[in-house]
Structure formats: structure tokens, C-alpha cells
Amino acid sequence: MILECNRGDLPRFVALNLDKLPPISIDCIDVSALLRKQQLMEMDMSQLKSTVDEVLKWVPGHAGLPGNELADEIAREAANLEQRDVPVDLPSAKARLRRHAHRKWEQRLQPTRYALQNGVRRSAPAEHLGLSRRECVEAARLRTDHSMMLREYRHRIGLEDDPTCPECGLEDETLAHLLTDCPARAEVRRRIFGEDEPEMREALGDPTKLVELLKRLGRL
């Protein structure tokens, strides 16, 4: 509803239904005053544009300010501090693990990507170790405990009725039995690893020694 309207003035309105207004503390909206202020602002801006040349220039925020540089340095040092006693919520932990896994994946992918882009042939592991491809494959299968040379594994997948070691007949021919426990192969292990019962970490650490063991046992 128009409350008043004089010639030369903008109309003044009041709200008839306060329930439809936003939650404000006044019951009268002076639209004419708001429009008048807007007109004045537009006139001021128009006059300003006619007398001032506008230049847009990028300015680095806070760059070179001693206080800001010091704050950034302190923040970086704090971010690298150990925070073992600070509780971490599950979403933050998952995000950190994803970033770590992605970083490792990129590091492992980079040599291959570089080789593809630059036409460089990446040497196969067999070439570095002086082993044939078949020898590398058999060593890898043995190190992952999925080798057809192990009687217990063949029994596990249904290709062997008896998992017992064919050399000593005392235990199942598992990976640990082959590399550390079998008394019938103690002499061969001593020649290769320097002891009858080497640690599993030592026995599995060098693929060339695994291949040598398989050759001496007549498996390769």
C-alpha cells in the first residue's frame, strides 16, 4: 500500500502483512530512502569515473612483509612437528593415507612415464640380477609362497594328495621348511646362506640365492 506520494518524490511503502517479512525489528520499509541512496551512489561513481583513470594491477598479498614472512616460517615449522598426542579423526586419517599412497604411486610411476615419453627402454629386473625371466618368475613365486615347487602349495590347490616333504618325510614341504627346517637340505643351505637354518628374512632377501638353491636341489 502507498502511504504517501508527493510530486517529485518517490513513493513510500509500508508492509501490510508483517508475517511475510523477514525477521526484522521494524514494521515500516522506506523504499524511497533506499532508492535515493542508490541514485546518489551511482552519481558519485559516475563522476569518479570521469575524473580518474582505472588501472588493474596484481599485487602479491603480504609478500615481502617481515611480519608475514615470519608468521609463514613459524607455521611451516609447526606443521612439521610431531603430533602423536593430538587426536586425529577418521576422515583426516583417511585423507592422509590417500595422499601418502598417491605420492608413493606417483614416485613408482614416474620412471615408467619418463621411459615412455623419451623412448628409453627400462631394464627388466632379470637384467639387473643376471637371471633369466623364468628364474625371476620362480623366485618371485617362491617368495610369495605360491610356488608349484612346494608340495604343500600343490596340495593346497588340489594338485597333490600328500603335502609331506619328499626329501625328509618329516613335515609338510612349506616355504619355511624348504628354506630353514628340512634336515635333508641343510648342507645345501649352508653352502648358499652360510648356515644350516638361516633366518627367513635372509633367505628371502636375495633372489639370486633362491635361484641357486632351486638349482642345487634340481628344481630348476
GIDABEL-V875692 format. One record per residue. RES is the residue in one small letter. PHI is phi in radians with two decimals (none if undefined). Layout:
[[RES PHI] [RES PHI]]
This chain:
[[m none] [i -1.42] [l -1.41] [e -2.73] [c -2.69] [n -1.57] [r -1.12] [g 1.56] [d -1.90] [l -1.40] [p -1.16] [r -1.97] [f -2.02] [v -2.25] [a -1.51] [l -1.49] [n -2.09] [l -1.22] [d -1.18] [k -1.56] [l -1.51] [p -1.11] [p -1.24] [i -2.08] [s -1.70] [i -1.99] [d -2.02] [c -2.47] [i -1.93] [d -1.59] [v -1.17] [s -1.09] [a -1.16] [l -1.14] [l -1.16] [r -1.13] [k -1.13] [q -1.14] [q -1.10] [l -1.12] [m -1.13] [e -1.14] [m -1.14] [d -1.11] [m -1.16] [s -1.12] [q -1.13] [l -1.15] [k -1.15] [s -1.34] [t -1.99] [v -2.15] [d -1.50] [e -1.59] [v -2.32] [l -1.65] [k -2.45] [w -1.39] [v -2.19] [p -1.10] [g -1.21] [h 1.10] [a -1.21] [g 1.46] [l -1.39] [p -0.99] [g -1.12] [n -1.21] [e -1.08] [l -1.15] [a -1.11] [d -1.11] [e -1.13] [i -1.13] [a -1.12] [r -1.14] [e -1.11] [a -1.17] [a -1.17] [n -1.64] [l -1.30] [e -1.19] [q -2.29] [r -1.17] [d -1.58] [v -1.58] [p -1.13] [v -2.12] [d -1.35] [l -1.08] [p -1.05] [s -1.15] [a -1.13] [k -1.12] [a -1.10] [r -1.13] [l -1.16] [r -1.11] [r -1.11] [h -1.13] [a -1.13] [h -1.17] [r -1.12] [k -1.12] [w -1.11] [e -1.14] [q -1.13] [r -1.35] [l -1.37] [q -0.99] [p -1.04] [t -1.16] [r -1.09] [y -1.10] [a -1.12] [l -1.18] [q -1.29] [n -1.92] [g 1.22] [v -1.64] [r -1.46] [r -1.36] [s -1.17] [a -1.32] [p -0.98] [a -1.07] [e -1.20] [h -1.26] [l -1.58] [g 1.29] [l -1.97] [s -1.33] [r -1.07] [r -1.08] [e -1.13] [c -1.12] [v -1.12] [e -1.13] [a -1.16] [a -1.14] [r -1.11] [l -1.17] [r -1.19] [t -1.67] [d 1.08] [h -2.28] [s -1.80] [m -1.21] [m -1.39] [l -1.66] [r -1.13] [e -1.14] [y -1.21] [r -1.10] [h -1.17] [r -1.11] [i -1.73] [g 1.48] [l -1.82] [e -2.48] [d -1.40] [d -2.11] [p -1.47] [t -1.18] [c -1.06] [p -1.30] [e -1.50] [c -1.86] [g 1.21] [l -1.71] [e -2.44] [d -1.14] [e -1.44] [t -1.58] [l -1.11] [a -1.12] [h -1.14] [l -1.17] [l -1.57] [t -2.33] [d -1.84] [c -1.13] [p -1.20] [a -1.26] [r -1.97] [a -1.08] [e -1.15] [v -1.15] [r -1.13] [r -1.13] [r -1.21] [i -1.60] [f -1.76] [g 1.55] [e -2.75] [d -1.23] [e -2.18] [p -1.23] [e -1.18] [m -1.04] [r -1.10] [e -1.24] [a -1.17] [l -1.62] [g -1.26] [d -2.08] [p -1.06] [t -1.14] [k -1.24] [l -1.09] [v -1.12] [e -1.09] [l -1.09] [l -1.10] [k -1.18] [r -1.17] [l -1.52] [g 1.34] [r -1.59] [l -2.22]]
